[in-house]
Amino acid sequence: MEWVQALTVIASLTAVIGIVANLLNKRIEDTNRRIEDTNRRIDDLKDDIRELRQEIREIRQLLYKAFEAPHREEK
């Protein structure tokens, strides 16, 4: 009966290790998906910031033109 007990212990340990490895693998995949989602959101935010900077430049140029025009007329 000792060999049966040894096989039972080995099989039980193998099953436990397999289950733990499977759960860890799922956790790692979930974490990777979250990281990818976060990176995508950051890239979207960077694009939005670039657009805002461009719009601010355009507004600044328009304001410069608007405030420079009266000074030129006064001279």
C-alpha positions in Angstrom: 0.0 0.0 0.0 2.9 2.3 0.3 3.4 2.8 -3.4 -0.4 3.6 -3.7 0.0 6.3 -1.1 3.1 7.7 -2.8 1.2 7.8 -6.2 -1.7 9.5 -4.5 0.5 12.1 -3.0 2.3 12.7 -6.3 -1.0 12.9 -8.2 -2.5 15.3 -5.6 0.6 17.6 -5.7 0.5 17.5 -9.5 -3.2 18.5 -9.5 -2.6 21.3 -6.9 0.4 22.7 -8.8 -1.6 22.5 -12.1 -4.6 24.4 -10.6 -2.3 27.1 -9.1 -0.4 27.5 -12.3 -3.6 27.8 -14.3 -5.0 30.5 -11.9 -1.7 32.4 -12.0 -1.7 32.3 -15.8 -5.2 33.7 -15.8 -4.1 36.5 -13.4 -1.1 37.3 -15.6 -3.3 37.5 -18.7 -5.8 39.8 -17.0 -3.0 42.0 -15.8 -1.6 42.2 -19.3 -5.0 43.1 -20.7 -5.3 45.9 -18.1 -1.9 47.2 -19.0 -2.7 47.2 -22.7 -6.0 49.0 -21.9 -4.2 51.6 -19.8 -1.5 52.1 -22.5 -4.2 52.6 -25.1 -6.0 55.2 -22.8 -2.7 57.0 -22.2 -2.0 57.1 -26.0 -5.5 58.6 -26.5 -4.8 61.2 -23.8 -1.6 62.1 -25.5 -3.4 62.6 -28.8 -6.0 64.7 -27.1 -3.2 66.9 -25.5 -1.5 67.3 -28.9 -4.8 68.5 -30.4 -5.3 70.9 -27.5 -1.8 72.3 -27.9 -2.4 72.8 -31.6 -5.7 74.6 -30.9 -4.1 76.8 -28.2 -1.4 77.7 -30.7 -4.1 78.7 -33.3 -6.0 80.7 -30.7 -2.8 82.4 -29.6 -2.0 83.4 -33.1 -5.5 84.8 -33.6 -5.2 86.8 -30.4 -1.8 88.2 -31.5 -3.3 89.3 -34.8 -6.3 90.8 -33.1 -4.3 92.8 -30.6 -1.6 93.8 -33.0 -4.1 95.2 -35.6 -5.3 98.2 -33.4 -1.7 99.1 -32.6 -0.8 99.3 -36.3 -3.9 101.5 -37.0 -3.0 103.9 -34.2 0.4 104.6 -35.7 
